[in-house]
Amino acid sequence: MHIGFIGLGNMGAPMARNLLKAGHQLSVFDLSEAAVGSLVEAGATAHSPAEIATGDAELIITMLPAAAHVKAVYLGDDGLLARVRPGVRLIDCSTIDPHSAREVAEAARAHGNPMLDAPVSGGTGGAAAGTLTFMVGGATEDFAFAQPILAAMGKNIVHCGAAGNGQVAKVANNMLLGISMIGVAEAMSLGVALGMDAKTLAGVINTSSGRCWSSDTYNPFPGVIETAPAARGYSGGFGSDLMLKDLGLATEAAKQVRQPVILGALAQQLYQAFSAQGHGGLDFSAIINQYRKGDDL
Ligand code: NAD
């Protein structure tokens, strides 16, 4: 299939490569020429957004930083919806707030373009390996069309309901992830401060009722899990500023429906303070450094 792909960053570039590997024809655009150049080397063709919109692509996928970029690319005066043929399918894989996702999907629907929101989980490793989880919002028949294409980039493709619900699933999951990481950081730090060996404590937690992904797969205490960012100075992984962004989306979305997210808001403030201290580039498990005393760092 001929697919347009806009947004070739840390996630979009490896996703686009996997579409090429699956045999799709790709027309790509990014503000960064280097990002476009590297995809062209892999077999894609470079085009402007206007060329992608007016070309013969059956589907256009976007993977952009935040809602403002998504709105500009779709709804701007020169945006995709101003030019694209009715009937061309659209999928936005960026992580944005559910309200904006629904606004853009509704504008697309009114223009005659079926649209899905399909944010992902799995990070840059999952994007490269083609093992992402896609949380998809939109009509059932549009999901059925997109499923085999998304399967070239991911392992779990989940239909979450109507437009915007992919983003709902994403913000709910990532809010829980932020809260659970802080919980594990707090518990591990308490246990070690009270004299326990970190590995032994993690072993107990991971076979007891405190077990969760943040404890058994991504434990924030250095030395517990060899493959976790804690073992390499919290480099790589999922940046604290990205977690801060997702917690902001969760608290903003909660405000719109007057739903209390007490721990989510607290987690957001903890990551905001961490970012303000200059640590936003560290993996989000580095939040444990807010708890550890100087002598055990
Ligand atoms: P990134 O900043 O690496 O890439 C975004 C790309 O979009 C950049 O290459 C930028 O040049 C391009 N861009 C910005 N505005 C544009 C425009 N108007 N037209 C064309 N291109 C434009 O970000 P990323 O890490 O690839 O993340 C993309 C999305 O995926 C974000 O919403 C992020 O929250 C989400 N996400 C990221 C991760 C992760 O681990 N990085 C994991 C899951 C979800």
Boltz pocket constraint, residues with backbone or C-beta under 6 A from the ligand:
constraints:
  - pocket:
      binder: B
      contacts: [[A, 6], [A, 7], [A, 8], [A, 9], [A, 10], [A, 11], [A, 12], [A, 29], [A, 30], [A, 31], [A, 32], [A, 35], [A, 63], [A, 64], [A, 65], [A, 66], [A, 69], [A, 72], [A, 73], [A, 93], [A, 94], [A, 95], [A, 96], [A, 120], [A, 121], [A, 122], [A, 123], [A, 124], [A, 237], [A, 238], [A, 239], [A, 242], [A, 245]]
      max_distance: 6.0
